[in-house]
Amino acid sequence: MKPFFTILLLIVGLGIADQASAQTTAAKLPKKQWNAQWVTAPGDNGTSYGVFYFRKNIELKVKPASFIVHVSADNRYKLYVNGTLVSLGPARGDTYYWNYETVDLSPYLTTGKNTVAALVWNEAQYSPAAQISVRTGFILQGNSSIEEILNTNNSWKCLRDVGHQPIPGYFFAASKGEMVNMNHAVKGDWTTVSYDDSTWPGTTQLTEGKLKGSAWGIEWALVPSTLPAREMTYQRLLKLRGAVNVSVPSTFPENKAQVTVPAHTLASILLDQTFETNAYVTLNFSGGKDAGISIGYAESLYKKGSKGVIKGNRNDVEGKEFVGRIDSLIADGSKGQSYTTLNFRTFRYIRLIVQTKDEPLVIDDLYGTFTGYPFKRVSVLNTDNTEIKQMLDIGWRTARLNAWETYMDCPYYEQLQYIGDTRIQAMVSYYNTSDNRLARNALTQMDHSRLPEGITASCYPSRGTQVISPFSLWYIGMLHDYWMYRGDNNFIKGKLLGERGVLDFFSKYQQADGSLKDTPYWAFVDWAGNMWGEVSDKDGSAAIYDLQLLMAYQWAAEMEGKIGLQDYARIYSAKASQLKATIQRKYWDPVNRLYADTKGRSGYSQHVNALAILTGTVSDANMPAVAKRMLSDTSLTQCSVYFKYYLHQALVKAGLGNDYMKWLDIYRQNIAMGLTTWAEYSDVNTSRSDCHAWGASPNIEFFRTVLGIDSDAPGFAKVKVEPHLGTLTTISGEMPHPNGKIAAAYTFDKGKWRINISLPQKTTGVLIWKAKRYMLKAGTNSFLI
């Protein structure tokens, strides 16, 4: 088999307006209903854990110039042609929108005999929480009569690999570990032409493949995936950090080298990627009959005796212990054994433990294949401030590790697309990439998640249903963000029915004055103080929920007024006005000159006062004092790294943006503690997840706040540039825009600021500099102020 990291990336053009993507998707669509069958292994009940190998051989008289097929599976598949991996999927969705990928196999086909093979697995009750499933199945449909020679039916063969078993145990909403006994696993490279499959049984047919809208029910309602193939890049581990009872060559693991574990030896090796990553891990080994191998993965090590709580500096290994997820193998003694994880693993550290019996075991190689959504970072920030550069790089890595087939809250523990996280992640994408497809996918999936009550699920896709009611309000914010920064009125207009459903749900829990009371489900706001769901007064009301609802009404009224229905715009505007007045009356404390968390005024938070500023509830006269108090009064419940996204926007709106660099101590703490991605909690020492993209907001704000570039009209049709440079005297950068890119450069020289702003074609804007406004035209704009 060719190296695991060889894969065809199907879509390489990342058009910001998605016209090219839409045309490509349309071209993929089959012109007729499918006649391929969903197939499975004979005797399989479809709901138990299983790993299955599918194969079919075909003869071709000539090498084709094009050979397009559509492929899907439940739960997941890896598709090979003549030993080369060509596709992975299907992209996560639900049964009513079950994704299939489209692949051109022609680069991998040859004249004569060819083998197309698929590895399909169902992790059943051990599958990731984001995995929705019907039952084990595989389907492949040729795009035309020529390619239909590969259609799945009883001409395919299938064998179950009884050597694979799950490893239950330590909590992961992401995938569990694997146990593979090589003595019972399928031998040889079953993906190649030379493999003998003469003893393999034929498949069992389940049902016809049905495109969405043509099926009786909603099981496997097939739709074309709108996402490009995920990136797959060969990645070596970089450092050996410890070895016990084994001699390791100095070049390993950065370079391929053999490591021999003697017979009757318990050996361990600790390896350090030096940064966090997502990768399919491959271990090649030989000999070692019945030796046990444990491959452990961890974001960080823990202080010994802390019971897996205290992490300390992530670079340190002394005085630390390994706690993490595990894959386990039993060697069969043959030469050239190979294991690759079914799912990617997230790790910085890998611990390898080998217990040999009567034979030595030779580790031939250990490496990873990085995977992620194929975002390309097109934003640029030019500065001699190394701290800014480091923060941007860490933030970008954090964002990338939390983007795959969906956005994810964290890659190590959950891999769930939560709305609260995803709103910030999508904004990072808008400011740093020209690719909208993952954001559009997220918005569509959130819309699909709505319950009959109208409210969204907190995260989706998910095989369970969790509702964090305030997150549905952030979903409306996500719609507004896309509308403002990317446009596409038709796309957003199609989502306004869902926006109305969410607001209708909340209206049922509004009192006569508009204030919410006893909103059901989990009322999480932030991992701070009592903001994780216990902030309400005795009557179930709280300022933070009223303010989030007010923001949602304001967003909805604006969208409805421009692209929706004017009646709704008037209704939502009136509700917003009433609620704003209620919030002012109910929560403003004229003595403390802050907004209280509840009408009883027993507590105060940065959260409430930040949203009061962002909603325009705070008067212009009071705004500076409220903002300064949020910074100086440590008795206020402090925003975690997540909610600092809203806090910092509020402080900028209040006129304090020149101090932005002073607000980044949490990121400095992360760096000082050796993190290479941003931690989930503000307490870096004990943070559960070491990689949470909701903390990557500096990758927005260095462009939006410092360079000052922001959308000033739907679709970024107008640009507002209002820099907050603080003590910086020279900085420049550029970021993507639907019409091209925006560039800004600032240099202080001889008492004057030299400013250059470049806007894309058909785009105008305004520069705001010390309260003065300077009009900007398309093209280059230069000022000496």
Buried (B, 14 or more C-beta within 10 A) or exposed (E): BBEBBBBBEBBEEBBBBBEEBEEBBEEBEBEEEBEBBBBBBEEBEBEEBBBBBBBBBBEBEEBBEEBBBBBBBBBBBBBBBBBBBBBBBBBBBBBBBBBBBBBBBBEBBEEEEBBBBBBBBBBBEBBBBBBBBBBBBBBBBBBEEEBBBBBBBEBBBBBBBEBBBBBEEEEBBBBBBBBBBBBBBBEEBBBBEEBEBEEBBBBBBBBBBBBBEEBEEBBBBBBBBBBBBBBBEBBBBEEBBBBEEBEBEEEBBEEBBEBBBBBEBEBBBBBBBBBBBBBBBBBBBBBBBBBBBBBBBBBBBBBEEBEEEEBBBBBBBEEBBBBBBBBBBBBBBBEEBBBBBBBBBBBBBBBBBBBBBEBBBBBBBBBBBBBBBBBEBBBBBEBEBEEBBEBBBBBBBBBBBBBBBBBBBBBBBBBBBBBBBBBBBBBBBBBBBBBBBBBBBBBBBBBBBBBEBBBBBBBBBBEEEBBBBBBBBBBBBBBBBBBBBBBBBEBBBEBBEBBBBBBEBBBEBBEEEBBBBEBEBBBBBBBBBBBBEEBBBEEBBBBBBBBBBBBBBBBBBBBBBBBBEEEBBEBBBEBBBBBBEBBBEBBBEEEEEBBBBBBEBEBBBBBBBBBBBBBBBBEEEBBEEBBBBBBEBEEBBBBBBBBBBBBBBBBBBBBBBBBBBEBBEBBEBBBEBBBBBBBBBBBBBEBBBBBBBBBBBBBBBBBBBBBBBBBBBBBBBBBBBBBBBBEBEBBBBBBBBBBBBBBBBBEBEEEEBBBBBBBBEEBBBBBBBEEEEBEBEBEEBEBEE
